[in-house]
Amino acid sequence: AAAAVFIYRKRDARLPNPLFMVPLHPWSTLLLIAVVIGVAIAVVTATPMDSLYGAIVLVTGVLFFFVWKAAHKASRRKAAAGEVIG
């Protein structure tokens, strides 16, 4: 999420006033990103199996989301076409 600040700053560069201000940008944002990466590396090296389990849960959740989204989109198309959903 912190990296999104860079994207928004570049995208909104032509606006006269930025929509949001981040103190000490870009240094505070870069520091936050570095700390988050450092903590993630420390957690993975300290507890690799727990990290693996967490990654498996995360990937499973993401896959479930995309399957659910595709099924929901298909059911909405059927409803728009007037088919009975049941």
PyMOL commands that set and color helices and strands:
alter all, ss='L'
color gray80, all
select helices_A, chain A and resi 4-11+27-46+48-80
alter helices_A, ss='H'
color red, helices_A
deselect
rebuild
show_as cartoon
